Amino acid sequence: MIATSSRSKFSLQKSKRCFFFTFATAVCWILIISNALVAGEDYSARAATSAGTTDPSESFGFVDPNVIEMTSKNFGSAVGVGDGNVWLIEFYTPTCSHCVTFAPSYAGVAYTLHSSIPDEKIRVARVNCSVEKALMTRFGIQSFPSFFLVAGWDVYKFDGHRNAAELTDFARGGYKKKNPISFMNSPMGPMGLLQGSLIFVGTRAMGLLEYMDERFGISPIISGLIILMVGVFCGIISVILLAVLSTPKSVEKND
């Protein structure tokens, strides 16, 4: 009886692990599929921008005098590229009178930092919090406008006077005189990265559904079911292959 009970518990634990591994693998396959399909659209958009078209939010490869529009879709690819850029980011809402009043001054900050000394690698961006609720939550925004500087893994909150001169000095090195937000509470820390991953998955999933609707005329519900089925199928195949490859071969002993 004891042996049977132990075997049952072992089988249950093994089943749970297999289920979890299948689910995780399915999610990975879904992300791979989404990235593969949506990447073509992203590449086209970036290529068009580099050729001199309109959208400054994708202009990460060259200096643009405008304030860069930061969204949940481009935040990870911009701030997380590890190219040495320092990002000064304003969190605002179009209905905030202080934000509207300060907008021309902030545009002047962007022009100064983007155009006068390009080698500084300072980028000036802004986030519309009336639309980008996820980024607003990730940075813990409680008042508008709020300013943060992201330098690699370190995040600094600007708490000086709201004027162009102090913001420019802050971005050019003044932030080094202050302590960054503690890593555990930082938008670039564990919780912030977890939120960023969830945002990435959500935006990629929505982008994929929109892509399949526009490209192939497939409704979002049908697209979601297809992606889910493909992900689960690939997950099951991956688990089976892993089980086969990891099963030790029996060795026959001759007396």
C-alpha positions in Angstrom: 0.0 0.0 0.0 2.8 2.4 0.9 4.6 1.7 -2.3 1.4 2.2 -4.3 0.7 5.5 -2.6 4.3 6.7 -3.2 4.0 5.8 -6.9 0.7 7.7 -7.1 2.2 10.8 -5.6 5.2 10.5 -7.9 2.9 10.1 -11.0 0.8 13.1 -9.9 3.9 15.3 -9.5 5.3 14.1 -12.8 1.9 14.9 -14.5 1.9 18.4 -13.0 5.5 19.0 -14.2 4.6 17.7 -17.7 1.5 20.0 -17.8 3.5 23.0 -16.7 6.3 22.3 -19.2 3.8 21.8 -22.0 2.0 25.1 -21.1 5.3 27.0 -20.9 6.5 25.6 -24.2 3.2 26.4 -25.8 3.5 30.0 -24.7 7.1 30.1 -26.1 5.9 28.8 -29.4 3.1 31.3 -29.5 5.5 34.1 -28.9 7.9 32.8 -31.6 5.0 32.6 -34.1 3.8 36.1 -33.2 7.3 37.6 -33.5 7.9 35.8 -36.9 4.7 37.1 -38.4 4.7 40.6 -36.9 8.5 41.2 -37.5 7.9 41.7 -41.2 5.6 44.6 -40.5 7.9 46.1 -37.9 10.9 45.9 -40.3 8.9 47.6 -43.0 7.9 50.4 -40.7 11.5 50.9 -39.5 12.9 50.8 -43.0 10.3 53.4 -44.1 11.3 55.7 -41.2 15.0 55.4 -41.9 14.3 56.4 -45.5 13.1 59.7 -44.2 9.3 59.3 -43.7 7.2 60.4 -40.8 7.2 58.5 -37.5 9.8 59.8 -35.0 8.9 57.2 -32.4 10.8 54.6 -34.5 13.8 56.9 -35.1 16.2 55.2 -32.7 19.0 54.7 -35.2 19.7 58.4 -35.8 19.3 61.7 -34.2 15.9 63.3 -34.5 15.2 66.8 -33.2 11.7 65.9 -32.1 10.4 64.4 -28.9 10.2 60.6 -29.4 6.7 59.2 -28.7 7.2 56.2 -26.4 4.6 53.4 -26.3 4.3 50.0 -24.8 5.2 48.5 -28.2 8.5 50.4 -28.6 9.6 50.9 -25.0 11.5 47.5 -24.8 13.2 47.9 -28.2 14.3 51.4 -27.4 15.3 51.5 -23.7 16.3 47.9 -23.6 18.7 47.8 -26.6 21.8 48.3 -24.4 23.4 50.8 -26.9 24.5 53.2 -24.2 21.7 55.7 -24.7 20.4 57.7 -21.7 16.6 58.2 -21.9 14.9 61.3 -20.4 11.2 60.4 -20.4 8.2 62.7 -19.6 4.9 61.2 -18.5 2.0 63.5 -19.4 -1.6 63.7 -20.4 -3.1 65.9 -23.1 -5.7 67.2 -20.6 -3.1 68.4 -18.0 -2.7 72.2 -18.2 0.8 72.0 -16.8 1.8 69.5 -19.5 0.4 71.6 -22.3 2.1 74.7 -21.0 5.5 73.0 -20.6 5.3 71.2 -24.0 7.2 73.9 -26.0 10.0 74.0 -23.4 10.3 70.2 -23.4 10.4 70.3 -27.2 13.3 72.7 -26.8 15.1 70.3 -24.5 14.7 67.5 -27.1 16.1 69.8 -29.8 19.1 70.8 -27.7 20.0 67.3 -26.6 19.3 65.6 -29.9 20.9 68.2 -32.3 23.6 70.1 -30.5 25.8 67.3 -29.2 24.8 64.0 -30.7 27.7 62.1 -29.2 26.1 62.5 -25.8 23.7 59.7 -26.7 20.8 61.3 -24.8 17.3 60.6 -26.1 14.3 62.7 -25.1 10.9 60.9 -25.1 7.4 61.2 -23.7 4.6 58.8 -22.8 0.9 59.7 -23.2 -0.5 58.3 -20.0 -4.1 58.7 -21.1 -3.3 55.9 -23.6 -0.3 54.0 -22.1 -1.8 52.9 -18.8 0.6 50.0 -18.5 3.7 52.1 -18.7 2.2 54.6 -16.3 1.6 51.8 -13.8 5.1 50.4 -14.3 6.7 53.7 -13.4 4.2 54.4 -10.6 3.2 57.8 -12.0 1.0 59.8 -9.5 1.3 63.3 -10.9 1.7 65.0 -14.3 4.0 65.8 -15.7 6.6 63.4 -14.2 10.1 63.0 -15.5 12.4 59.9 -15.2 15.8 59.2 -16.6 16.7 55.6 -17.6 20.5 54.8 -17.8 20.9 51.1 -18.4 19.4 49.3 -15.4 19.3 52.4 -13.3 16.3 54.7 -13.1 16.3 58.2 -11.6 13.3 60.4 -10.8 13.6 64.1 -11.6 12.5 66.1 -8.6 13.9 69.5 -9.5 12.1 72.6 -10.8 10.2 72.1 -14.0 12.2 74.1 -16.5 14.3 73.4 -19.6 17.6 74.3 -18.0 17.4 72.0 -15.0 16.1 69.1 -17.1 18.9 69.5 -19.6 21.5 69.6 -16.8 19.9 66.6 -15.2 20.1 64.6 -18.4 23.7 65.6 -19.1 25.0 64.2 -15.9 23.1 65.8 -13.0 21.3 62.5 -12.3 24.7 61.0 -11.3 24.6 63.1 -8.1 21.4 61.4 -7.0 20.6 57.9 -5.9 18.7 55.7 -8.4 15.4 54.1 -7.4 16.1 50.9 -5.5 16.4 48.0 -7.9 13.6 45.9 -6.4 11.2 48.8 -6.8 12.6 50.1 -10.1 10.7 49.9 -13.4 13.8 48.1 -14.7 13.9 45.7 -11.7 12.3 42.3 -11.3 8.7 43.5 -10.9 9.2 46.1 -13.6 10.6 43.6 -16.0 7.7 41.2 -15.2 5.2 43.9 -16.0 7.2 44.7 -19.2 7.1 41.1 -20.2 3.3 40.9 -19.7 2.9 44.2 -21.7 5.1 42.7 -24.5 3.0 39.5 -24.7 -0.2 41.5 -24.7 0.9 44.0 -27.3 2.4 41.2 -29.5 -0.8 39.2 -29.3 -3.0 42.1 -30.2 -0.6 43.0 -33.0 -0.6 39.5 -34.4 -4.5 39.4 -34.3 -4.6 42.7 -36.2 -2.0 41.5 -38.7 -3.9 38.3 -39.5 -7.1 40.3 -39.8 -5.7 42.8 -42.2 -3.5 40.4 -44.2 -5.7 37.3 -44.5 -9.1 38.6 -43.4 -9.3 36.1 -40.5 -11.4 37.3 -37.5 -9.5 37.8 -34.2 -11.4 34.9 -32.5 -10.4 32.4 -35.2 -6.9 33.8 -35.3 -6.6 33.3 -31.5 -7.9 29.7 -31.7 -5.4 28.9 -34.6 -2.5 30.4 -32.7 -3.5 28.6 -29.5 -3.8 25.2 -31.3 -0.5 25.6 -33.0 1.2 26.6 -29.8 -0.3 23.6 -27.9 0.5 21.2 -30.7 4.2 22.4 -30.8 4.3 22.2 -27.0 3.1 18.6 -27.0 5.6 17.7 -29.7 8.4 19.4 -27.8 7.5 17.5 -24.6 7.4 14.2 -26.5 10.8 14.8 -28.1 12.3 15.8 -24.9 11.0 12.7 -23.1 12.3 10.5 -25.9 15.7 12.1 -25.9 16.1 12.2 -22.1 15.0 8.6 -21.6 18.1 6.5 -20.7 18.7 3.5 -22.8 18.5 0.2 -21.1 21.7 -1.8 -20.9 21.5 -5.5 -21.0 23.9 -7.3 -18.6 25.2 -10.7 -19.6 26.0 -13.2 -16.8 
